[in-house]
Amino acid sequence: MKLINRMKVFEQKYVFLRWATGAEYGKVVYVGDDYIEFNIIDIDTMEYRETVIINSQLILEAVFGGPDISRIIAEISSMIEG
């Protein structure tokens, strides 16, 4: 299975993503065959800093779990008004 096919399962999820020129925490907005749309989160403020469009061929690593991602999800969830 190709990485891009596996990543399609994680659309709209928070991940740590490493690509050829950078690495950031954020939310995968869209996964296509030719590009990935990724909202980068500022870890200190928990706000979206920017959106990047990454050539899918440049993706080196995607981490879908771990303590930092759990913290991001908890902090973002606490901001949602109920």
C-alpha positions as CSV (number, residue, x, y, z in Angstrom):
1,M,0.0,0.0,0.0
2,K,1.3,3.5,-0.9
3,L,1.7,6.1,1.8
4,I,-0.7,8.4,0.1
5,N,-3.5,5.7,0.1
6,R,-2.9,5.2,3.9
7,M,-3.0,8.9,4.5
8,K,-6.4,9.3,2.9
9,V,-7.8,7.5,6.0
10,F,-6.4,10.4,8.2
11,E,-8.1,13.3,6.4
12,Q,-9.4,15.8,9.0
13,K,-7.1,14.3,11.7
14,Y,-4.3,15.8,13.6
15,V,-0.8,14.5,12.8
16,F,2.9,15.2,12.8
17,L,4.0,15.5,9.2
18,R,7.5,15.5,7.8
19,W,8.2,16.4,4.2
20,A,11.3,17.2,2.2
21,T,11.6,20.8,3.4
22,G,9.9,20.9,6.8
23,A,8.1,19.1,9.6
24,E,5.1,20.4,11.6
25,Y,2.1,19.4,13.7
26,G,-1.2,20.1,12.1
27,K,-4.4,18.9,10.6
28,V,-4.6,17.0,7.3
29,V,-7.4,18.8,5.4
30,Y,-7.2,17.0,2.0
31,V,-5.2,14.1,0.6
32,G,-5.1,13.8,-3.2
33,D,-3.0,11.8,-5.6
34,D,-0.9,14.9,-6.4
35,Y,-0.9,17.0,-3.3
36,I,-1.8,17.2,0.4
37,E,-3.4,20.2,2.0
38,F,-2.1,20.6,5.6
39,N,-3.1,23.2,8.2
40,I,-0.1,23.9,10.4
41,I,-0.8,24.5,14.1
42,D,1.3,26.8,16.3
43,I,2.0,24.6,19.3
44,D,2.2,27.5,21.7
45,T,-1.1,29.2,20.9
46,M,-3.0,26.2,19.4
47,E,-4.1,28.3,16.5
48,Y,-3.7,27.6,12.8
49,R,-0.6,29.4,11.6
50,E,-0.8,28.6,7.9
51,T,-2.0,26.2,5.3
52,V,0.5,24.5,3.0
53,I,0.0,22.5,-0.1
54,I,2.6,19.7,-0.3
55,N,3.5,17.6,-3.3
56,S,2.5,14.1,-2.2
57,Q,5.8,12.7,-3.5
58,L,7.7,14.8,-0.9
59,I,6.0,13.2,2.1
60,L,8.7,11.4,4.2
61,E,6.9,10.6,7.4
62,A,3.5,10.9,9.1
63,V,2.9,10.2,12.8
64,F,-0.7,9.7,13.8
65,G,-0.3,9.2,17.6
66,G,1.8,10.2,20.5
67,P,1.7,12.5,23.5
68,D,2.1,15.7,21.6
69,I,-0.7,14.9,19.2
70,S,-2.9,13.8,22.1
71,R,-2.2,17.2,23.8
72,I,-3.1,19.1,20.6
73,I,-6.4,17.2,20.3
74,A,-7.2,17.8,24.0
75,E,-6.5,21.6,23.8
76,I,-8.4,22.0,20.5
77,S,-11.3,20.0,21.9
78,S,-11.4,22.2,25.0
79,M,-11.8,25.3,22.8
80,I,-15.0,23.9,21.2
81,E,-18.1,25.5,22.8
82,G,-20.7,22.9,23.8
